[in-house]
Amino acid sequence: MKRAQREVQWSKHIEGWKKSGLTQPRYCEGESISYDTFKRWRRRLGPGRGLRGRAPGFVPVDVARTMSAEPTAVPGRASSDQGVEIRLANGRAIVLGAQLDAVELGRLIRLLEVLPC
């Protein structure tokens, strides 16, 4: 079995354990899988280390357009767009400028994935 297939298989076990309400050893016993192997894969696929190229899960998004009285200008960058504001469930907000490029966005996403909730 290829590594990517094993990652999917063990990700399903990890999600199954989380939903089960059981301790890790009890879940492994019920599924007839090795507890030591389960722990190893849980570390490998832990926070910020999800499946390669796949999002860790579904995140609900509401899209709303708001109008600002004064556009915020970024020094040295001309822009007619307002950018993006992301409001998190906990009330926090992330405001991204209109000129945020793909590299900067990728860095931000990787950083957010490893930060504790």
Stockholm file with secondary structure:
# STOCKHOLM 1.0

chainA/1-117         MKRAQREVQWSKHIEGWKKSGLTQPRYCEGESISYDTFKRWRRRLGPGRGLRGRAPGFVPVDVARTMSAEPTAVPGRASSDQGVEIRLANGRAIVLGAQLDAVELGRLIRLLEVLPC
#=GR chainA/1-117 SS CCHHHHHHHHHHHHHHHHHHTCCHHHHHHHHTCCHHHHHHHHHHTSTTCCSTTSCSSCCCCCCCCCCCSSCCCBTTBCCSSCCEEEECTTSCEEEECTTCCHHHHHHHHHHHHHSCC
#=GC SS_cons         CCHHHHHHHHHHHHHHHHHHTCCHHHHHHHHTCCHHHHHHHHHHTSTTCCSTTSCSSCCCCCCCCCCCSSCCCBTTBCCSSCCEEEECTTSCEEEECTTCCHHHHHHHHHHHHHSCC
//
